[in-house]
């Protein structure tokens, strides 16, 4: 049986969203094929493991969680991925074969966790460091899309210090887009810190709110006659499959964190976790999206191309803005580890959540075996005959 370490949490404002997504996945994974090993990363970057971490209720009392779960560290020895107790006798608590990261936001989804796993030599599911980092930065992402010929809303971006040092110049540049505009932290998800500004005063308030979350800010034009449509891509650069399309309905002016995860206020937060939420499943949506065939085909082809351009792996969700009057599709952003892993978009095309998880884990194992055949280092040591006192001049070179 394959032992899958499901990693979630982390120092991110999307910490609780990650818990919801991970618990959903752990409850749906095929227990006859996989043994689940929960690996919870706290907000202060400590790792804990215990079988009971697949229960959402445990996160209502963090003191109790830390009392009974094992505080561990991860390392690789003799081709085993070890989880070892950090306290006491430091006994081996468990071992795993592969990691399934279900994390959202900065410090985890943005390539940080993937880089950590790469450094240890731990195989993992999903997009690599490069795809993850670009997928987390809306500025990088949109610049790549534009250079690749994919339509995306017009935007400007700036750093916090540039705004604080020359506010008037930054605002003047933004106003070239014309009001209203959407202001976003460049490297967050789950609609956190996003605001719509209809005038200068609202723009200033929106920027100052976004700066609370990130020092890099992006401001986009508002697409008129808007329809928001999402699609999911499954696979890797060899082949991408596209899910059913969804049309997302927002209760707020924009699709907010409240719409996505609190069910428009119906879920109550306990211990930082929304016990009334089902993750992205709780958002109001129309599946399939109510758009014509031409728009649908455009979204499907753009999804495949965007996934290829960013070299995503596993399951991702790509969000689109459609001007229904102009019949024009704009790619908005890619979520490399989408909320709820976008399983609700695959069920309508006959792929259950269990089958989706099996597909991405199997694909990751296959790709890891393929990767192991590549050359990443050399057995020879060029420093072996190096005279360190002479610096690099002392290196003996062979022709």
C-alpha positions in Angstrom: 0.0 0.0 0.0 1.3 3.4 -0.9 1.7 5.8 2.0 0.7 9.3 1.1 1.7 12.2 3.4 -1.0 14.9 3.0 0.7 18.2 3.9 -1.5 21.2 4.7 -1.7 24.4 6.7 1.3 26.6 6.9 2.0 30.2 7.6 -0.5 31.7 5.2 -3.7 33.8 5.5 -5.2 30.9 3.6 -4.3 28.5 6.4 -7.9 27.5 7.3 -8.9 27.1 3.6 -6.0 24.6 3.3 -7.3 22.6 6.3 -10.8 22.4 4.7 -9.4 21.3 1.3 -7.1 18.7 3.0 -9.7 17.2 5.2 -12.0 16.8 2.1 -9.2 15.0 0.2 -8.2 12.7 3.1 -11.8 11.6 3.6 -12.2 10.8 -0.1 -8.9 9.1 -0.9 -9.1 5.4 -1.8 -8.2 3.7 1.5 -7.8 0.3 -0.2 -4.9 1.6 -2.3 -3.4 4.4 -0.2 -2.6 4.8 3.5 -3.1 8.5 4.5 -0.6 10.1 6.8 -1.7 13.6 7.7 1.1 16.2 8.1 -0.3 19.5 9.5 1.9 22.6 9.3 1.0 25.1 12.0 1.1 28.8 11.6 4.4 28.9 13.3 5.8 26.3 10.8 5.9 23.2 13.1 4.8 19.9 11.6 2.4 17.6 13.4 1.2 14.1 12.5 -1.6 11.9 13.8 -4.4 9.8 12.3 -7.1 12.0 13.9 -5.9 15.1 11.9 -8.3 14.0 9.2 -11.2 15.3 11.4 -12.1 19.0 10.9 -13.4 19.2 14.5 -9.9 18.8 16.0 -8.8 22.1 14.6 -11.2 23.9 16.9 -8.8 23.4 19.8 -5.2 23.8 18.8 -3.8 23.2 22.3 -5.5 19.8 22.3 -4.2 19.1 18.9 -0.6 19.8 19.8 -1.0 17.8 23.0 -1.9 14.6 21.3 -0.4 14.8 17.8 3.3 14.2 17.3 5.6 17.1 16.6 7.9 15.8 13.8 10.6 16.6 11.4 11.1 15.1 7.9 14.2 13.6 6.4 15.3 11.0 3.9 17.5 8.1 4.8 18.1 4.9 2.8 15.4 5.9 0.3 12.9 6.2 3.2 11.0 9.4 3.8 11.1 9.6 7.6 8.8 11.5 10.1 10.7 11.6 13.3 9.6 12.9 16.7 11.3 16.2 17.5 11.0 15.7 21.3 12.0 13.1 23.8 13.9 10.1 22.4 13.2 11.3 18.8 11.7 8.0 17.7 10.6 7.4 14.1 6.8 8.1 14.2 6.0 7.1 10.6 7.3 7.0 7.1 5.8 7.9 3.7 6.3 7.2 0.0 5.1 10.5 -1.5 3.7 13.9 -0.4 0.4 15.3 -1.5 0.6 19.1 -0.8 -2.8 20.6 -0.3 -1.7 24.1 0.7 -2.9 27.5 -0.3 -1.2 30.9 -0.4 2.2 32.4 0.4 5.0 30.5 2.1 3.6 27.2 1.0 1.7 27.1 -2.4 4.1 29.6 -4.0 6.9 27.1 -4.5 8.3 27.3 -1.0 7.0 23.9 0.1 7.8 22.4 -3.3 11.4 23.7 -3.0 11.7 22.2 0.5 10.6 18.8 -0.8 12.9 19.0 -3.8 15.9 19.8 -1.5 15.1 16.7 0.6 14.5 14.6 -2.5 10.9 13.8 -1.6 8.5 13.0 -4.5 5.4 15.1 -4.4 2.1 15.5 -6.3 1.4 18.6 -8.4 3.2 21.5 -10.1 6.9 22.0 -9.6 8.7 24.9 -8.0 8.7 27.0 -11.2 5.0 26.6 -12.0 4.0 27.1 -8.4 5.9 30.3 -8.0 4.6 31.8 -11.2 1.1 30.6 -10.4 1.2 32.4 -7.1 2.4 35.8 -8.5 -0.4 37.4 -10.6 2.1 39.9 -12.1 4.5 37.2 -13.4 1.6 35.1 -14.5 -0.1 37.9 -16.5 3.1 39.0 -18.1 3.8 35.5 -19.3 0.2 35.2 -20.6 0.5 38.5 -22.5 3.8 37.5 -24.0 2.2 34.2 -25.1 -0.7 36.0 -26.9 -3.4 35.1 -24.3 -5.8 37.9 -23.6 -5.8 39.1 -20.0 -7.3 42.3 -18.5 -5.1 45.4 -18.7 -3.2 46.0 -15.5 -0.6 48.0 -13.7 1.5 46.9 -10.7 3.8 48.4 -8.1 5.6 47.7 -4.9 4.5 49.1 -1.5 7.6 51.4 -1.2 6.9 52.9 -4.7 3.4 53.8 -3.6 4.5 55.2 -0.2 7.3 57.3 -1.8 5.3 58.7 -4.8 1.6 58.0 -4.2 0.4 60.6 -6.8 2.5 59.1 -9.6 1.2 55.6 -8.9 -2.4 56.7 -8.7 -2.0 58.7 -11.9 -0.7 55.6 -13.7 -3.6 53.5 -12.3 -6.2 56.0 -13.4 -5.1 55.5 -17.1 -7.0 52.2 -16.8 -10.2 54.2 -16.0 -12.6 53.5 -13.1 -13.7 51.2 -11.8 -10.7 49.0 -11.1 -9.9 45.9 -9.1 -7.1 46.1 -6.6 -5.4 42.9 -5.5 -2.4 41.7 -3.5 -0.2 40.2 -6.2 0.6 36.9 -4.4 -2.5 35.9 -2.5 -5.5 33.8 -3.3 -9.0 33.0 -2.0 -10.0 36.6 -2.9 -8.3 37.9 0.3 -7.5 41.6 0.2 -9.3 42.2 -3.1 -11.4 45.3 -3.5 -13.3 47.2 -6.3 -12.6 50.9 -6.5 -15.0 53.3 -8.3 -13.1 56.5 -7.6 -9.8 57.9 -6.2 -10.9 57.7 -2.5 -11.9 54.1 -2.8 -8.7 53.3 -4.7 -6.6 54.7 -1.9 -8.5 52.6 0.7 -8.3 49.5 -1.5 -4.5 49.9 -2.0 -4.0 50.4 1.7 -6.0 47.3 2.5 -4.1 45.2 -0.1 -0.8 46.4 1.3 -1.7 44.8 4.6 -1.3 41.4 2.9 1.5 41.9 0.3 4.1 44.4 -0.7 3.4 43.8 -4.4 0.1 45.1 -5.7 -1.7 44.6 -9.0 -4.6 46.8 -10.2 -6.7 45.6 -13.1 -9.3 47.0 -15.4 -12.9 45.9 -14.8 -14.4 43.7 -17.5 -17.9 44.9 -18.4 -20.9 42.7 -18.9 -19.1 40.1 -16.8 -19.5 36.4 -16.7 -17.0 34.6 -14.4 -16.1 31.1 -15.7 -13.7 28.5 -14.3 -12.2 25.4 -15.7 -9.9 22.8 -14.4 -6.9 21.1 -16.2 -5.7 17.6 -15.3 -2.4 16.2 -16.4 1.0 17.5 -17.4 2.8 18.8 -20.5 2.3 15.4 -22.2 -1.4 15.7 -22.2 -4.0 17.9 -20.5 -7.7 17.1 -20.0 -10.2 19.8 -19.3 -13.1 19.5 -16.9 -16.7 20.8 -17.2 -16.9 24.6 -17.0 -18.6 26.4 -14.2 -20.1 29.9 -14.0 -19.6 31.4 -10.6 -22.2 33.7 -9.0 -21.0 36.2 -6.4 -23.1 37.7 -3.6 -20.6 40.5 -3.2 -19.4 42.9 -5.9 -16.6 40.4 -6.6 -16.4 36.8 -5.7 -15.1 37.1 -2.2 -13.6 34.9 0.5 -17.0 35.1 2.1 -18.7 33.7 -1.0 -16.1 31.0 -1.4 -15.6 29.6 2.1 -18.1 31.0 4.5 -21.2 30.4 2.4 -22.1 34.1 2.5 -21.9 34.2 6.3 -23.6 30.9 7.0 -20.5 29.2 8.2 -19.3 30.1 11.7 -15.6 30.3 12.5 -14.5 28.1 15.5 -10.9 28.0 16.3 -10.1 29.7 13.0 -11.9 27.0 11.0 -15.3 27.4 9.2 -17.3 24.4 10.4 -20.2 25.4 8.1 -18.1 25.5 5.0 -17.5 22.9 2.3 -14.7 24.9 0.7 -15.1 26.0 -2.8 -18.1 23.6 -3.1 -20.1 26.1 -1.1 -19.9 28.9 -3.7 -23.0 29.5 -5.8 -22.3 28.2 -9.3 -23.9 27.0 -12.5 -22.5 23.7 -14.0 -22.2 23.6 -16.9 -21.6 27.3 -17.5 -24.4 29.0 -19.4 -22.3 30.1 -22.4 -22.4 29.3 -26.1 -20.3 26.7 -27.8 -17.9 29.1 -29.3 -17.0 30.7 -26.0 -16.9 27.2 -24.4 -14.4 26.0 -27.0 -12.3 29.1 -26.5 -12.1 28.5 -22.8 -11.2 24.9 -23.3 -8.4 25.7 -25.7 -7.1 28.5 -23.5 -7.1 26.2 -20.5 -4.9 23.7 -22.3 -2.5 26.4 -23.6 -2.3 28.2 -20.2 -1.5 24.9 -18.4 1.2 24.1 -21.0 2.7 27.6 -20.8 3.1 27.4 -17.1 4.0 23.7 -17.2 1.4 22.8 -14.5 1.0 19.2 -13.2 -1.7 17.4 -11.3 -5.0 19.3 -11.1 -5.2 23.1 -11.4 -8.1 25.5 -11.8 -8.0 28.4 -14.3 -10.3 31.4 -13.9 -11.7 33.4 -16.8 -13.6 36.7 -17.2 -15.9 36.9 -20.2 -17.4 40.1 -21.6 -20.8 38.5 -22.7 -21.6 41.5 -24.9 -18.3 41.5 -26.8 -18.1 37.7 -26.6 -14.5 38.0 -25.5 -12.7 35.7 -23.1 -9.9 37.0 -20.8 -7.8 34.6 -18.8 -7.6 35.9 -15.2 -5.4 33.6 -13.2 -4.2 30.0 -12.5 -4.6 28.3 -9.2 -1.9 25.5 -9.0 -3.5 24.0 -5.9 -7.2 25.0 -6.2 -9.6 25.0 -3.3 -11.2 21.6 -2.9 -8.8 20.5 -5.6 -11.7 21.5 -8.0 -13.1 18.0 -7.7 -16.7 19.4 -8.2 -15.7 20.3 -11.8 -14.7 16.7 -12.6 -17.7 14.9 -11.2 -20.0 16.1 -14.0 -17.6 14.5 -16.6 -17.6 11.1 -14.8 -14.5 11.5 -12.6 -15.2 11.0 -8.9 -13.1 12.7 -6.3 -11.5 9.4 -5.4 -10.6 8.8 -9.1 -9.2 12.3 -9.3 -6.9 11.8 -6.3 -5.8 8.4 -7.7 -5.0 10.0 -11.1 -2.8 12.8 -9.7 -0.9 10.5 -7.3 -0.3 7.9 -10.0 0.9 10.6 -12.4 3.2 12.1 -9.8 4.8 8.7 -9.1 5.3 8.1 -12.9 6.9 11.5 -13.4 9.2 11.1 -10.4 10.5 7.8 -11.8 11.1 9.6 -15.1 12.8 12.5 -13.3 15.2 10.1 -11.6 16.6 9.2 -14.9 17.8 12.8 -15.6 21.2 14.1 -14.6 21.2 16.6 -11.8 24.7 16.2 -10.4 28.1 14.7 -11.2 29.9 12.0 -9.2 33.2 13.7 -9.7 34.4 16.4 -7.3 36.2 19.3 -8.9 37.4 20.5 -5.5 39.2 17.2 -4.8 42.6 18.5 -6.1 41.9 22.1 -5.4 44.4 24.3 -3.6 42.1 26.3 -1.4 44.7 28.8 -0.4 45.1 29.8 -4.0 41.4 30.3 -4.6 40.0 29.1 -7.9 43.3 29.6 -9.5 44.5 26.5 -7.7 42.0 24.2 -9.4 43.7 21.6 -11.6 41.8 21.4 -14.9 41.9 18.6 -17.3 41.4 18.9 -21.0 
